[in-house]
Amino acid sequence: ATFANVTWSDFVALAPLLLEIWRECCRHIEIEEATARGAELLAGRLPLAGMLVRRLDAGRSAVETCAVAGAQGPGASLSPLSAPALESLVAWAREGQVVKGGARELAVRLPGLVPEGLDGEVLAGPLGGESGPTGFLLLVAAPSAHFDRKDAALAQALLEPFSTALDNDRRVRAMAKREAAA
């Protein structure tokens, strides 16, 4: 299912939480820290078992898990992509909408989105900006729990702050690489 019809009142009700998420995503320059703190803030609001941020590396035709928070998550995981899988992920990402489904269902529908070994219901959304998709945010429901429409609206609202956090992380890594080479 996709969730394109998110109401303004859904966002207004989430404003205090979203401000905290934005603050943490901007405060922590490494994606691991921003993800851990974001998951802590979301724990009381969502039936959350885990949260993952995956980086899209179009040059290597792969998606890699770069941050995991919570009990659910396979850790660092690289998912190589075939050319059609990469095209499919990028096309979906450009739509900018959160999708919901079982981990296995989404792994079939959007190969490379969900890392191997992940189970449960997932809300997933694309991260990126004007230059295109850079990664994906995955929220994994606790065992036997399910996400509802308001959870999907919250996931949709999380895409921009986590896109910023992923971009900040990329910049820090590029700077560290340049310093190491100097």
Buried (B, 14 or more C-beta within 10 A) or exposed (E): EEBEEBEEEBBEBBEEBBEBBBEBBEEBBBBBBBBBBBBBBBBEEBBBBBBBBBBBBBEEBBBBBBBBBBEBBBEEBBBEBEEEBBEBBBEBBEEBBBBBBBBEBBBEBBBBBBBEEBBBBBBBBBBBEEEEBBBBBBBBBBEEBEBEBBBBBBBBBBBBBBBBBBBBBBEEBEEEEEEEEE
